[in-house]
Structures are given as structure tokens and as C-alpha cells.
């Protein structure tokens, strides 16, 4: 008798809501509009990580993420 373990691919679904304001968030709006859809999730995560790193260096209390369990 042999036992085979199969690992199912785990999938994390993360929904992020951004409130963007024209004239204030133009750079981020343009970034989202011009990034190919297949790369968008990875690129947004990179940008958020970079922002949080900068915010953490400036003020450790700013490094927070609001989570909604809906």
C-alpha cells in the first residue's frame, strides 16, 4: 500500500477597493489604466509594498491596512 499526498494549489483572493480622485491621484489612475490586465495585480502589490515601506520609514504608525471581511 502506498500513500500519495497531493497538494492542491492554494488560491488567495484579495479584493482591494481604491477611492481615487482625478487631479489628486492622476499618476496612480494612469498606472492602472496603462498596466496590462494580466500584470495588474502583481504591479499593484509592488506599488503598495513600496508605499508602505516609505510610509513605515517616515512614521511607523502609518503602516496599516484596513481590512473588510464582507
Beta strands, then each sheet from edge to edge (+ up, - down):
end
